[in-house]
Amino acid sequence: MKKTIFNICITALFAAMTAVMTFIHIPAPMTNGGYLHLGDTFVYLAACFLPLPYAVFAAAIGGGLADGLSGAVMWIIPTVLIKSLMTLSLTSKSSRIITKRNLLAVIPGAVFTVGGYYVAEVIIYNCGWAVPLASVPFNIVQAAGSALLFIAIGFALDKADIKKVISKSRYI
């Protein structure tokens, strides 16, 4: 029971961090209202700390909440799907955040981000397949920035043995 309550609390924390880091953004001028943000960093981190169903909820809730708060309501459903998919290739089962698997997982994460928003833009704006190509470079920059920050934070947290500290906590 303690572990379930702990996972729910950490899920809420990661959802909030994802929402805040997505809500704080830089508009990308060549996109249809798109922006650059570092929220995906916390999607990746959530998937390294939480078992899969909780990580999916943290990513979906955080990303969807940021879209809603930003006034981009039409993007909530694509964001919930894309952020959920981004968590699937990472693992929380290791005692470390930065593992070979988690390092490689940012690649499919970036593919889900760039490809997912490209397809979503085609559907939402009904503008054909050529026009949304303008936003692809910005989505690549955003995905790369989030991945690099995830790796930097992950190494720092691993150096502090944060997962070991958490596992020894009397609250779980």
Secondary structure, 3 states (H helix, E strand, C coil): CHHHHHHHHHHHHHHHHHHHHHHCCEECCCCCCCEECCHHHHHHHHHHHCCHHHHHHHHHHHHHHHHHHHCCHHHHHHHHHHHHHHHCCCCCCCCCCCCHHHHHHHHHHHHHHHHHHHHHHHHHHCCCCCHHHHHHHHHHHHHHHHHHHHHHHHHHHHHCCHHHHHHCCCCC
